[in-house]
Amino acid sequence: MNRSHLLYRLQTIDLEMGNGKSRLEEVEASLEESEELRQARHALQKAKDELSRWQTTLRDLELEAKSLTAKITSVEKGLYSGRVTNPKELANLQNEVSYLKRRKGELEDRQIEAMVEVEEHEVEVDRQKASLAQIEAEWTQTQKRLTEERGELEERLAHLKKERGKAEEMIGAEDLALYRELHSRKGGRAVALLKGEVCQACRVTLPTSRAQQARSRDSLSFCSSCQRILYVER
């Protein structure tokens, strides 16, 4: 295996490791609770809060109506008991009964409105529960798949790490230093594949002499355009 081949093999491992690490980061980020799931939970809680508010309003109205009914009963009892004979007092009691009954009618209207709101918000809570359950089921399934993928990626990266160590051991210190320097400057691609006389990294056609030199097994050759190490598949 010539020098350029060794470096190209090292680069292939590095590129796969880079892609694997990037994907692993994406997978690990996706394993966190999704925004869609957080929003669904928030929507359900909001619906529950609204339902609770209207249920409290309805209970308060019912208590107020009960108290008002008791008061009407008490006033009417005094009105019809015969104990009150003064015309003015009787008129006052009649006016009070009329007023209390009007208030009771208003309360009953508000109770009906509150009951409608409670029913509508109960439906909304059920709808949000169903939506959350579906999103959670899909999220759980996705988590299972991503967890499996994470395990596969970690296993593959561990294997590549070992392979990279073996590949480095086969490369001379000078060539390895050159590879690292070009790898840093050339966006992770220190070695370019040469097909015919065309550098596949920069797509420039090289002089025939340079292409022939690249096919030599004993020395490294560089693209005259992008300065990458040239490698010719055999």
C-alpha positions in Angstrom: 0.0 0.0 0.0 1.7 3.3 -1.1 1.9 6.5 0.8 -1.0 8.3 -0.8 -3.2 5.2 -0.4 -2.5 5.1 3.3 -3.4 8.8 3.6 -6.5 8.4 1.6 -7.6 5.5 3.7 -7.0 7.6 6.8 -9.1 10.4 5.3 -11.9 8.0 4.5 -12.0 7.0 8.2 -11.9 10.6 9.4 -14.7 11.6 7.1 -16.9 8.7 8.2 -16.1 9.5 11.8 -17.0 13.2 11.3 -20.3 12.3 9.7 -21.0 9.8 12.5 -20.2 12.3 15.2 -22.5 14.9 13.6 -25.3 12.4 13.3 -24.8 11.3 16.9 -25.1 14.9 18.0 -28.4 15.2 16.0 -29.7 12.0 17.5 -28.8 13.0 21.1 -30.5 16.4 20.6 -33.6 14.6 19.2 -33.7 12.3 22.2 -34.7 15.3 24.3 -38.3 16.2 24.7 -39.6 17.7 21.5 -41.0 21.2 21.1 -44.2 19.7 19.7 -44.6 17.6 22.9 -43.9 20.5 25.1 -46.5 22.6 23.3 -49.1 19.8 23.5 -48.6 19.5 27.2 -48.9 23.3 27.6 -52.1 23.3 25.5 -53.6 20.6 27.7 -52.7 22.4 30.9 -54.1 25.6 29.5 -57.4 23.8 28.6 -57.5 22.3 32.1 -57.0 25.7 33.8 -59.8 27.2 31.7 -62.1 24.3 32.6 -61.2 24.7 36.3 -61.9 28.4 36.2 -65.4 27.9 34.7 -66.1 25.1 37.1 -65.3 27.4 40.0 -67.4 30.1 38.5 -70.4 27.7 38.2 -70.0 26.5 41.7 -69.9 30.1 43.0 -73.1 30.9 41.1 -74.8 27.8 42.4 -74.0 28.7 46.0 -75.1 32.3 45.4 -78.3 31.0 43.9 -78.9 28.7 46.8 -78.4 31.5 49.3 -80.7 33.7 47.3 -83.4 31.1 47.2 -83.2 30.7 51.0 -83.5 34.4 51.4 -86.5 34.6 49.1 -88.2 31.8 51.1 -87.5 33.6 54.3 -88.9 37.0 53.1 -92.0 35.4 51.5 -92.6 33.6 54.8 -92.6 36.9 56.6 -94.8 38.4 53.9 -97.5 35.8 54.0 -97.3 34.9 57.7 -99.8 37.5 58.6 -97.6 38.9 61.3 -96.9 42.0 59.2 -99.9 44.2 58.9 -98.4 47.6 58.2 -99.1 48.4 54.5 -95.7 50.1 54.1 -93.8 47.2 55.6 -95.8 44.8 53.4 -95.0 46.9 50.3 -91.3 46.8 51.3 -91.4 43.0 51.7 -93.1 42.6 48.3 -90.5 44.9 46.6 -87.7 42.9 48.3 -89.2 39.6 47.0 -89.4 41.0 43.5 -85.9 42.3 43.6 -84.5 39.0 44.9 -86.4 37.1 42.2 -85.0 39.3 39.5 -81.5 38.7 40.9 -82.2 35.0 40.9 -83.3 35.1 37.3 -80.1 36.9 36.4 -78.1 34.3 38.3 -79.8 31.5 36.5 -78.9 33.0 33.1 -75.3 33.3 34.2 -75.4 29.7 35.5 -76.6 28.5 32.1 -73.8 30.4 30.4 -71.3 28.9 32.8 -72.7 25.4 32.2 -72.2 25.9 28.5 -68.6 27.1 29.0 -67.9 24.1 31.3 -69.2 21.6 28.7 -67.2 23.3 25.9 -64.0 23.3 27.9 -64.6 19.6 28.9 -64.7 18.8 25.2 -61.5 20.9 24.6 -59.7 19.1 27.5 -60.7 15.7 26.0 -59.5 16.9 22.6 -56.1 18.1 24.0 -55.7 14.8 25.9 -56.2 12.8 22.7 -53.8 15.0 20.8 -51.2 14.7 23.5 -51.6 10.9 23.7 -51.0 10.7 19.9 -48.0 12.9 20.0 -46.5 11.0 23.0 -47.1 7.7 21.2 -45.3 9.0 18.1 -42.5 10.5 20.2 -42.0 7.3 22.2 -41.7 5.3 18.9 -39.2 7.8 17.6 -37.2 7.7 20.8 -37.0 3.9 20.5 -35.7 4.2 17.0 -33.2 7.0 17.9 -32.0 5.1 20.9 -31.2 2.1 18.7 -29.5 4.3 16.1 -27.4 6.0 18.9 -26.2 2.6 20.0 -25.3 1.6 16.4 -23.5 4.9 15.9 -21.5 4.6 19.1 -20.5 1.1 18.2 -19.5 2.1 14.7 -17.5 5.1 16.0 -15.7 2.9 18.5 -14.7 0.6 15.7 -13.6 3.4 13.5 -11.5 4.8 16.3 -9.6 1.5 16.5 -9.2 1.4 12.7 -7.9 5.0 12.7 -5.3 4.1 15.3 -4.1 1.2 13.1 -4.1 3.4 10.0 -1.9 6.0 11.7 0.6 3.4 12.8 1.2 2.5 9.1 1.9 6.2 8.1 5.3 7.9 8.6 5.5 10.8 11.0 6.3 13.3 8.2 3.4 12.2 6.1 1.1 12.2 9.1 2.1 15.8 10.0 1.5 16.9 6.4 -1.9 15.2 6.4 -2.9 16.9 9.6 -1.8 20.3 8.3 -3.7 19.9 5.0 -6.7 18.4 6.8 -7.0 21.5 8.9 -6.6 23.9 6.0 -8.7 22.1 3.4 -11.9 21.5 5.3 -11.1 17.9 6.3 -10.1 16.8 2.8 -6.3 16.6 2.6 -6.3 14.0 -0.1 -8.0 14.3 -3.5 -8.9 11.4 -5.8 -7.5 11.7 -9.3 -9.5 10.3 -12.1 -7.8 10.5 -15.5 -6.1 13.8 -15.3 -8.8 15.6 -13.3 -8.6 16.4 -9.6 -11.9 15.4 -8.1 -11.6 18.0 -5.3 -11.2 21.1 -7.3 -12.2 19.7 -10.7 -9.1 21.1 -12.4 -7.4 19.1 -15.2 -3.8 18.6 -14.4 -0.8 18.4 -16.7 -0.1 14.8 -17.9 3.3 14.8 -16.2 1.7 15.6 -12.8 -0.9 12.9 -13.3 1.8 10.4 -14.1 3.7 11.4 -11.1 0.6 10.9 -8.9 0.5 7.3 -10.1 3.9 6.6 -8.7 4.0 4.3 -5.6 7.1 5.9 -4.1 6.3 9.6 -3.7 3.5 12.0 -2.9 2.2 14.2 -5.6 0.1 17.4 -5.1 -2.6 19.0 -7.2 -1.1 22.1 -8.8 -4.5 23.9 -8.2 -5.7 23.1 -4.7 -2.4 21.7 -3.3 -4.1 18.5 -2.0 -2.3 15.2 -2.0 -3.3 13.2 -5.1 -4.5 9.6 -4.9 -5.1 7.3 -7.8 -7.4 4.3 -7.3 -5.9 1.0 -8.6 
